[in-house]
């Protein structure tokens, strides 16, 4: 792993592979098409927030790689006819070659809504306990570009409450993951 990482210069961040599981009452009111659109927009939002996070902290952590601008990554994917849903099944070697990078950073995010915001507020008012209105389970993977081998993996679980957003999720995730991130020189 260390020898492969030492050779890497540029890493592409793919849009997050997001799946959203709604509470039964919400699921009845929401079409599968709307859920799919929300998953895709959240996937691109998480990708953008992660890229911004890396840029803001590049001096502090002295990363040994550069991160390809996500707009370039997404333009190259679109130009090659690779849609958001196609990314799940694409070979990482093929993606790295297409994107002109040494490694591919991908993430899988599952969002669950176990409690409505109304129920969370009611619990807070009545008992002083604010319940989680959503949970996020995130896995980050870095695949080496030449052989496609998984060289780094990080799993994270977070519970959010009223007002949670992709920004909050990415900040919490990256604060934890960055300590173990394989491209840190510090």
ABEGO torsion letter per residue (X at the ends): XAAAAAABABBBBBBBBBBBBBBAAAAAABBAAAAAAAAAAAAAAAAAAAAAAAAAAAAAAGBABBBBBAAAAAAAAAAAGBBAAAAAABBAAAAAAAAGBABBBBBBBBBBBABBAAAAAAAAAAAGBBBBABBBBBBBBBBBAAAGBBABBBBBBBBBBBGBBAAAAAAAAAAAAAAABAABAX
